[in-house]
Amino acid sequence: MRGYGDTDKPAGIERYRMVHLVDDVRQAILALGYTRCHLVGHDVGGAVAWSLAAARPAMVDRLVLLNAPHPLAYHTCLRSTRSQFFRAWHLFFFQLPRLPEWLVGRQDLAALADSLTGKSQGVKRGAVCNDELEAYKFMFSAPGALTGPINYFRASLRYPDDKFELEGRRRPPIGQPTLLVFGCRDRFVTETAARLSGRYCRPGRFTYRPVPGGSHWLQQDCPDLVNRLLLEHLLPANGRPPALLSESDE
């Protein structure tokens, strides 16, 4: 995703609006030679996955979200429930210029380490080893490496209409078979928002799987369980692989 690691890091908050993020994924699918895909997303990547499935339904066969409620479900809970409002403190803090980058980056990225491995909000003990943590620190310690990821959060509040409209059209309900797996120990997102996501899917297309011991970083906490649920959802008995792009489609 743009702004992370060695990807392009466009300047300006507007460049991290949902319309650009959706188009990034659309172009990646086509660049890989496919016309459609099974799509899996976590956290902010999950919001992008929801949005691509809505904006370009023909490109997404099946959808999986990990601790990523539908953007409208999250927005509804953010505005109407105290629990989600207070869990989203970082969303409001990140609206400040420069200060978030400085605070997250100080003391060898201690805030990042705490979010991943801290007792209150991090993964289960041992789920992220020290080498993995150092790799994250290496990536985010590069000059300007924190601004892109933080701009995702800045854009989400500064352009609220992106939650309701995509590419100039009202966001439609999700029609693809959709699985939302939710670690109930999440300190950033409430289970209410996760369960509410089914309201924005067509009847019979939404499956919710809570994981009581999982944190926000569910794929690190419970990799075997997550992989099994992914395979069960993405590879049904009569499953067909995503279609390659043919010469006539180019």
C-alpha positions as CSV (number, residue, x, y, z in Angstrom):
1,M,0.0,0.0,0.0
2,R,1.2,3.5,-0.8
3,G,3.2,5.2,2.0
4,Y,4.4,1.9,3.5
5,G,7.9,0.4,3.2
6,D,9.5,0.8,-0.2
7,T,6.3,1.9,-2.0
8,D,5.8,5.3,-3.3
9,K,5.1,8.0,-0.7
10,P,3.1,10.8,-2.3
11,A,3.1,14.0,-0.3
12,G,-0.2,15.5,0.9
13,I,-3.1,14.1,2.9
14,E,-5.5,14.2,-0.1
15,R,-3.3,11.6,-1.8
16,Y,-4.4,9.1,0.8
17,R,-8.2,9.4,0.2
18,M,-10.0,6.2,-0.3
19,V,-10.6,6.7,-4.1
20,H,-6.8,6.6,-4.6
21,L,-6.3,3.6,-2.4
22,V,-9.0,1.7,-4.2
23,D,-7.5,2.5,-7.5
24,D,-4.0,1.4,-6.3
25,V,-5.4,-2.1,-5.6
26,R,-7.4,-2.2,-8.9
27,Q,-4.2,-1.4,-10.8
28,A,-2.2,-4.0,-8.9
29,I,-4.7,-6.7,-9.8
30,L,-4.5,-5.8,-13.4
31,A,-0.7,-5.5,-13.4
32,L,-0.5,-9.0,-12.1
33,G,-2.5,-10.2,-15.1
34,Y,-5.8,-10.9,-13.4
35,T,-9.3,-9.5,-13.9
36,R,-10.7,-10.5,-10.5
37,C,-9.4,-11.8,-7.1
38,H,-10.1,-13.1,-3.7
39,L,-9.4,-10.1,-1.4
40,V,-8.2,-10.2,2.2
41,G,-7.6,-7.0,4.3
42,H,-6.7,-6.1,7.9
43,D,-7.3,-2.8,9.7
44,V,-6.9,0.1,7.2
45,G,-6.2,-2.5,4.4
46,G,-9.6,-3.9,5.4
47,A,-11.3,-0.6,4.8
48,V,-9.7,-0.5,1.3
49,A,-10.9,-4.1,0.7
50,W,-14.5,-3.3,1.6
51,S,-14.3,-0.2,-0.6
52,L,-12.9,-2.0,-3.7
53,A,-15.6,-4.8,-3.3
54,A,-18.2,-2.0,-3.4
55,A,-16.7,0.1,-6.1
56,R,-15.6,-2.7,-8.4
57,P,-17.7,-5.7,-7.6
58,A,-16.8,-7.6,-10.7
59,M,-13.1,-7.6,-9.6
60,V,-13.7,-9.3,-6.2
61,D,-15.0,-12.9,-6.0
62,R,-14.8,-13.3,-2.2
63,L,-13.9,-11.0,0.6
64,V,-12.2,-11.6,4.0
65,L,-11.7,-8.9,6.7
66,L,-9.5,-9.3,9.8
67,N,-10.5,-6.9,12.6
68,A,-11.8,-4.4,10.0
69,P,-15.4,-3.5,10.2
70,H,-17.3,-2.0,7.3
71,P,-16.4,1.7,7.0
72,L,-20.0,2.8,7.6
73,A,-20.4,0.4,10.6
74,Y,-17.2,1.9,12.1
75,H,-18.4,5.5,11.3
76,T,-21.8,4.8,12.9
77,C,-20.2,3.4,16.1
78,L,-17.7,6.2,16.3
79,R,-20.5,8.7,16.3
80,S,-22.9,6.9,18.5
81,T,-21.0,4.8,21.1
82,R,-18.6,6.1,23.8
83,S,-16.6,2.8,23.7
84,Q,-15.7,3.2,20.0
85,F,-15.1,6.9,20.4
86,F,-12.5,6.4,23.1
87,R,-10.9,3.5,21.4
88,A,-10.3,5.7,18.4
89,W,-8.3,8.3,20.3
90,H,-5.4,7.8,17.9
91,L,-7.6,8.7,15.0
92,F,-8.1,12.2,16.5
93,F,-4.5,12.5,17.7
94,F,-3.2,11.8,14.3
95,Q,-4.9,14.8,12.9
96,L,-2.2,17.0,14.4
97,P,0.6,18.0,12.1
98,R,4.1,16.6,12.8
99,L,3.6,15.9,16.5
100,P,2.3,12.3,15.9
101,E,5.4,11.4,13.8
102,W,7.7,12.8,16.5
103,L,6.0,11.0,19.4
104,V,5.7,7.6,17.5
105,G,9.3,7.8,16.3
106,R,10.9,8.7,19.6
107,Q,12.7,6.3,21.9
108,D,13.4,3.8,19.2
109,L,9.7,3.7,18.1
110,A,8.6,2.7,21.6
111,A,4.9,3.5,20.8
112,L,5.0,1.2,17.8
113,A,6.5,-1.6,19.9
114,D,3.9,-1.1,22.6
115,S,1.0,-1.3,20.1
116,L,2.3,-4.6,18.8
117,T,3.6,-6.3,21.9
118,G,2.2,-4.3,24.9
119,K,0.1,-6.1,27.5
120,S,-3.0,-4.1,27.0
121,Q,-3.2,-4.0,23.2
122,G,-0.5,-6.1,21.7
123,V,-0.3,-9.7,20.5
124,K,-0.1,-12.8,22.7
125,R,3.3,-13.3,24.3
126,G,5.7,-14.7,21.8
127,A,3.5,-14.1,18.7
128,V,5.9,-11.5,17.4
129,C,9.6,-12.3,17.9
130,N,12.2,-9.7,18.5
131,D,13.6,-10.1,14.9
132,E,10.1,-9.3,13.5
133,L,9.8,-6.3,15.8
134,E,13.2,-5.0,14.7
135,A,12.1,-5.4,11.1
136,Y,9.1,-3.2,11.7
137,K,11.3,-0.6,13.5
138,F,13.7,-0.6,10.6
139,M,11.0,0.0,8.1
140,F,9.3,2.9,10.1
141,S,12.6,4.5,11.1
142,A,13.5,5.7,7.6
143,P,13.1,9.5,7.1
144,G,9.4,10.2,6.4
145,A,8.3,6.6,6.8
146,L,5.7,7.4,9.4
147,T,3.9,10.2,7.6
148,G,2.3,8.1,4.9
149,P,0.7,5.6,7.3
150,I,-0.5,8.4,9.5
151,N,-1.9,10.2,6.5
152,Y,-4.4,7.3,6.1
153,F,-6.0,8.3,9.4
154,R,-5.8,12.0,8.6
155,A,-7.6,11.5,5.3
156,S,-10.3,9.3,6.9
157,L,-11.5,12.2,9.1
158,R,-10.9,15.1,6.7
159,Y,-12.8,13.5,3.8
160,P,-15.8,11.9,5.6
161,D,-17.9,11.7,2.4
162,D,-15.5,8.9,1.2
163,K,-17.3,6.6,3.7
164,F,-20.6,7.2,1.9
165,E,-19.6,7.6,-1.7
166,L,-17.1,5.9,-4.0
167,E,-16.2,7.2,-7.4
168,G,-19.1,9.6,-7.3
169,R,-21.7,7.0,-6.5
170,R,-23.5,6.0,-3.3
171,R,-21.6,3.1,-1.7
172,P,-23.7,0.0,-2.5
173,P,-24.2,-3.1,-0.2
174,I,-21.6,-5.8,-0.5
175,G,-22.8,-8.7,-2.6
176,Q,-19.7,-11.0,-2.5
177,P,-19.5,-13.8,0.1
178,T,-17.9,-12.0,3.0
179,L,-16.1,-13.3,6.1
180,L,-15.2,-11.0,9.0
181,V,-12.9,-12.6,11.5
182,F,-12.6,-10.5,14.7
183,G,-10.2,-10.8,17.6
184,C,-12.4,-9.8,20.6
185,R,-9.4,-8.5,22.6
186,D,-9.1,-5.6,20.1
187,R,-8.3,-2.3,21.9
188,F,-9.0,-0.1,18.8
189,V,-12.2,-1.5,17.4
190,T,-15.4,-2.6,19.2
191,E,-17.1,-5.9,18.5
192,T,-20.3,-3.8,18.1
193,A,-18.8,-2.3,14.9
194,A,-17.7,-5.7,13.6
195,R,-21.2,-7.2,14.1
196,L,-22.9,-4.2,12.6
197,S,-20.9,-4.7,9.4
198,G,-23.5,-7.3,8.3
199,R,-26.0,-4.5,7.8
200,Y,-24.0,-3.3,4.9
201,C,-24.0,-6.7,3.1
202,R,-26.7,-8.3,1.1
203,P,-28.8,-10.9,2.9
204,G,-27.0,-14.2,3.3
205,R,-23.6,-12.9,2.2
206,F,-22.0,-12.0,5.5
207,T,-20.4,-14.4,8.0
208,Y,-19.0,-13.2,11.3
209,R,-16.4,-15.3,13.2
210,P,-15.4,-13.9,16.6
211,V,-12.1,-15.1,18.2
212,P,-12.3,-14.5,21.9
213,G,-8.6,-14.6,22.7
214,G,-7.4,-12.7,19.6
215,S,-6.1,-9.1,19.6
216,H,-6.3,-6.5,16.9
217,W,-3.3,-8.3,15.3
218,L,-5.3,-11.5,14.8
219,Q,-3.1,-12.9,12.1
220,Q,-0.1,-12.8,14.4
221,D,-2.0,-14.1,17.4
222,C,-3.8,-17.0,15.7
223,P,-2.1,-17.8,12.4
224,D,-3.3,-21.4,12.1
225,L,-6.9,-20.5,12.9
226,V,-6.8,-17.5,10.5
227,N,-5.3,-19.6,7.7
228,R,-7.9,-22.3,8.1
229,L,-10.8,-19.9,8.0
230,L,-9.3,-18.2,5.0
231,L,-9.0,-21.5,3.1
232,E,-12.5,-22.5,4.1
233,H,-14.0,-19.3,2.8
234,L,-11.8,-18.7,-0.2
235,L,-11.7,-22.3,-1.5
236,P,-15.3,-23.7,-1.5
237,A,-15.8,-27.2,-2.8
238,N,-16.5,-26.0,-6.4
239,G,-14.0,-23.1,-6.1
240,R,-12.6,-21.6,-9.2
241,P,-9.3,-19.6,-9.2
242,P,-9.4,-15.9,-10.1
243,A,-9.3,-15.3,-13.9
244,L,-6.2,-14.3,-15.7
245,L,-6.3,-11.3,-17.9
246,S,-6.5,-12.4,-21.6
247,E,-5.1,-10.5,-24.5
248,S,-8.6,-9.5,-25.6
249,D,-9.2,-7.9,-22.1
250,E,-6.1,-5.7,-22.3
